[in-house]
């Protein structure tokens, strides 16, 4: 009996290098939230390093839950989990509203625990939304995931600090372009294993190329400790405040919506479509990982869309590869020096590789839309309006500036708003009344033939 590529176990060397490639692709996204929140609190360099390591450690645990699975927990797909960026704004708002900053993290941790438990209980009900995600919806959402991530790559390409004098300099952009070129050349002119780890090789080559320009900083390696364990409740026992809990529950709903879309996207890419049971199991892993994370001083966990692009590009679909990446994350959490090795990669180099990774996600969405029946005028309208709604936060970041902060948690996520718009429009145009009998058109701008009056 043949084994599905998702359940395939690769040779050890290939498993390790491709797993490390996943870690490299998502490292910046995992460490950014603790760095931002820690800086807002005013943590010392030692505590900031501890918080970052804790988030890496808990991301590894959540990835194990998602890829390997326990009971009815885990989608058992090549899914990387890590700290969701959607929680940064409400967490910094909690910090700002806390008089004694030493209480900020305990309040955040308490809110994450409650949101995680409630999300875990709601997962089987939330997963029933799968029936509202036909190809016209999933294709739109997958495309939005890729498009929403591309500005992240462009930001990385300019440099790590927008306030720095060299932000967006020709040197930084040149390093990003060189890394992109290296990845493209490797993908075009190599074969087999080398072709599959082209992104990892591109990151290594780009980092070496950056040394003469002074863009590679090895200080994180020399300053890091060899061993460090994220002691439970290092920053104090969790505190439970209603306002913070409500705020993080909203983030949990947003996170579950995005994770559902990500699972549908990944299911299409690995050719194992995510059904209701898979989504429920995946959401349980997300939410349980989030509930456990604060015990080890970590934040809310969610699926990482950027790694879907890596799966799409390399065509390595084994969940055990991603589980190996989870093992590296746990190791980094226990060994700060190991974590610092990834930190050496300059942000512009990550940006160059990110263009390929995130663009691959958008391309996968377009491939799904091809199968969505765009010869139907209704489907064209669904895609057109949903994409427009989804890219508002990207093209006009201040569009929702007058809305309450709680509402902006949802509205500022183009993936969430585009997903909601696509589901709602699909219901209106393809399910209510005679929507399913839409006229076929040969061009998106062609008018629908008039119907005779009965």
N, C-alpha and C positions, 0 to 999 in steps of 0.2 A: 504493500500500500504506500503510495507516494505521500510525502510530507509537504504540506502547504509551505511556501516560502516564509510565511510569518512564523511558523513553528520550527524552522530549520536552525540547527546548531552548526555554526561555522567553525573552521580551524581556529585554534587559540590566538595565533598572531593576528589573523584577520579580524577576529572578534575584538581584540584589544585595540587595534588601530582605528577601526571603524567606530567603536564605542567612544574612544577619545575624541574622534572627530565630532560626534554629537555634543560632547561636553564643551568643546571649543566653540561650537556654534551658538550655544545657549549661555555660556559663562557670563557674558556682560549683562544679559537680561536678569540673571539670578542675583548678581551682586549689586546691581544698581539700586533696588528698593532699600536694602539695609543701609547702604551708604547714604542715601538721601534722608531716610528717617533718622538714622544715627546722627547725622550732621545737624538735623533740626533739633534734636534733643541736646546736642553738645557733648556727645560721648567722647571719652579719651581715645587716643589711637589704639590702645590695647583693647578697650571694650568694643570699638568699632570693628577691629579685626576678629574679635570673638563672635560678634553678631553676624558678620559675613560668613564665617566658617560654619556657624550654626545653620544658616540658611542653605548652605551647600549640603550639609549633612542631612537636613530634613528633606531637601529636594531629592537626594538619593533614595531615602526611605520611601517617599511618595512614588518615585519612579519604579522601585521594586514592586510596590502594591499594584501599580498600573500594568506593568509588563508581565510579571509572573503570576500575580493574582492569588487570592486566598478566598476559598468558599465562593460567594457571589460578589466578590470585590475585585475589581480590575478588569479593564477591557481586553487584556491579553493581546494588545496590539503594540507595535513599536512606537510607544508614546512616551515622551519625556515630560516629567512634571517638575515645576519649580515655582518660585515666588511670583505671584501674579502682580503685574504692574498696576492693575486696576485699583489695587488697595492703597497705592502710595498717597493719593490726594486725601482720602478720608483719614489715613493714619497720621499724616502731617497735620491735619485739622485737629485730631485728638491731641497731638503734641501741643499745638498752639493753645488749646482750651484748658490744658492741665497746668495748674499753678506750680505744683512741685514736679519738675521735669523727671525726677526719679520715679514717679508714679506712671509716667506716660507708657512705657513698655508693658508693665503689668496690666494696665487698662486695655491696651491693644491686644495683648495675649488673651485676656478674658473674653473680649468680644470675638476674636477669631475662633476660640474654642466653642462658644455658643453657636456661632454661624456655621461652623463645621458640623456640629451635631445635628442642627436643624436641617442642613443641607443633606446629610446622610439619610435622615428619615424621609425627606422629600424626593430623593433620587428616583425611586420606582414610579412616582407620579409624574415627575418632570420628564422621564424618558418616554412617556406615552406621546409626547409631541412629535415623535419620529414620523407619524403619519402625515404631518404637515410639512415634510421636507422632501418633496419630489425633486428630480434633477434640476428643474428651473430655479428652485430655491437653493439647493446645495451648491449648484454651479455658481450662482451669484455670490453666496457667502464665501466659498473657497476663493473666488477671485478677489473679494474684498479683503480677506485675510492677507493675501499676498500684497495687494496694493497698500494696505494699512501698514505693513511692515517695511515697505521700501523706504519711507522717510527715516526710519530708524537707521537703516544702512547708510543713507545719505548723511545723516548726522554723525555717525561713526567716522565716515570718510573724512569729515572736516577736522576731527580731533576730539579729544576727551573733554575739553573745557571751553564752552562758548565764550568765556570771558578772557581766554588766553590770546596773546597777540598773534600766535601762529594758527589760530582757528580758521580753517578754510584756506590755508596757505597753499601755494603751488606744491610745496614739499609733501604736505599731507595728502592732497588730492592725487599727486603723482604716485605716492605709495599705494593708495587705494586702487588707482588705475593699473599699476604694475601687478598687484596681487590678482586683480580680476583677469588681467591678460595671462598670467601664469596658470590660473585655474582653467581658463578657456583653452590654452595650448595643450595642457595635460589632458583635458577631456577630448580634444580633437585628435591628438597624435599618439596617445598611449592606449593600451588595452588592458583588460583584465583587472587585477588587483590595484595596480597603480592608477588606473582610470577611476576606480571606485573611491580611492582616498585622495582624489585630486584637491579637494578643499583643504584637507589637513596639510598636504604637501605645500599648497599655496600659502597657507598661514605660516608655516615654517620658513619658506623661502622669503615671504614678505617681511617677516620679523628680522631675518638675517640682513635683508636689503636695507632695513631701516636703521641698522646699527651705525653706519657711517654718517647718517644724518642726525644722530643724537636722539632719535625718536623711540629708541628701545631703552626702557628703564629696568635694570636688574636689581634695583634696591629692594623690591618686595621679596626677592629670594633671599638676599643676605640678611634681611631684618626679620624674616619669619622664623617661628619656632618649629622644631621638628615634630613635636607631639603636642596635641591639645584636644581635650574632649569637651563637647558642649554640655557642661554640667546642667542638669535640670533646674529650672527656675533660677538661673544665675542672676537675673535682674529683679527677682522678687516673685512672690506668689501672685497668681492672676487676680485681677480686680474686675468686678462686673458692674459696668455703668450702662444704663439703658440707652443713652444717646449714642455711645460708641457701638453698642451691640446692634442697634437698628441700622447704623451707617454701614457696618461690616456685613450685615445680612443683605443689604442692597448689593454690595460688592459680590457676595456669594451668588446671588441670582444672575448677575452679569457674567461672573466666572462660569457658572453652569451652562449659561446660554452659549458662551464662546466655546466651552469644552464640547458641547453637543455638536456644534458646527465643525469643530476640529476633528472629532471622531468620525463624522460623516465624510469629511474630506479625506482623512487617512484611510478609511475603509475603501473608498473609491480607488485610491492610489495603490494600495496593496492587494486590491482585488479580493477583499473579504469585507463586503458591505456591512456596515454597523447596523444591526437590528435593534429592536427595543431592549432586548435582554443585554446586549453588549453595551448600549449607552447607559442603562441603569447601573451595570457593574462598573463602568468607567467613572460615572459620577460618584458612586460610592467610594472609589479609590481617591478621587479628587477631594471629596469632603472629609473622609476619614483621615487622609494625609494632612488636611488643614487642621483638623481637630487635634491631632497628635503633635503637629509641628511646634506649637507654643510650649509644650512640655520641655522641648530642647532649645527653646529661645528662637524659634523660627516663625515665619509669617504664613499667611494663607497661600496654599499651593493650587496650581492650575496647569492645564496642558500648555505646552510651549509650541506655538504655531510655527516658529522658525525651523524647528527640527523636522516638520512635515516636508519642508522644501528639500532638506537633505535626503530624506527617504525617496522623494520623487526624482531627484537628480541622480542619485547613486543606484537606485533600484535594488538596494539591499533592504529587504523587508523583514528580516528576522527580528523578533521582539527580544531575543536573547542578546543581540548586539546592543540594543538600548538598555537592557538590564545591566550589561557590562559597563555602559556609560554611567548608570546609577551607582555601580560599585566604585567607579572613579570619584563620583561626587561624595560618597560616604568617606572614602579615603582622604579626599581634600578637606572634609570637615574635621577629620581626626588628625590630619597632618597639614598644618598651615603652610609649610614649605612646599608641599606638593601643589596646593591650591595656587600658590604664588607663581608657579611655572606658567600657568595659563594667563595669569595677570600680566606677564611679560609681553604678550602679543599686543602691539600698538593698536589703538582704536581705529586708525585709518586702514590698517591691514584687515581688521575684522569687517570694516565697511565694504572693502572691495569684494571680499568673499560673500558678504551679505546680499549684494546685488544679485548674485547668481542664486543663492538659496531662496530668497524671498520672491524673486521673479519666477522661480520654478513653481511656487505655490500658486501664483496668479495664472500661470500657464496651465496648471492642472485644472483650475476652475474653468478656464475657457474650454478645455477639452470636455469637461462635464456639460457645459452649456451647449456644446455642439450636439449632444445627445438629448437635449432638453426640449426639442420641438420648437425651435425658433422660427419655423414656418407658420406658427400660430401668432396672430396679431396680439392676443392677450398675453402670451409669454414674453413677447418683445417689450410690451409695456411694463410688465412685472420687473424684468431685468433692468430696463432703462431707469425707472423711478427708484428702484432699490439701490442700484449703484450710485445714483445721484445723492440719495439720502446718506449712504454709507461713506461717501468721500467728503461730506461736509466738514467733519472734524479735521480732515487732512488739509483741505484747500482753504478753509476758513475757520481756523482754530478758535476765534473769538465769537463765532456765530451764536452760541448759546450763553453769552456772557451775562445776560439779564436773568437767567433762570437760577433757581435755588441750587445750592451746592449739591444737595442730595440728588436732584434731577440730573445735574451735570455728570455725575458718576456714570449714569447710563448713556446720556446723550453724547458725551465726549468719546464714547467707544463706537467708532464707525462700524465695527463688526456687529455689535449688538443692535444698533439702530437699523443697519441694513438688513440684518437677519429678521428683525421684527417686521420691517416694511415688506420684505419678500414673502414672509408667511401670511401676513394680513392681505396683501394684494392677491396672492395665490388663492386664498379663500374666497375673496370677492369675485375675482375674474373667472376662476376655474371650478368653483364648487357651488356658489350661491346662484339660484335661478337657473338660467340656461347658459351660464358661463362656460361650461365644458364644451359647448358647441360653437366655439369661436371660429370665425372664418379664417381660412388659410390665406396668407399673402405671400407674394414672391419677393417683396422688399420691405424692410421695416417701416419705410415712410409711405408705402402704398396704402391707399384708403381701403377700408373694408367695403365690399359691395353692399349696396342697399338691399334690405330685405323687403319682399312684397308684403303689403298690408293684408292680413287675413280677415 
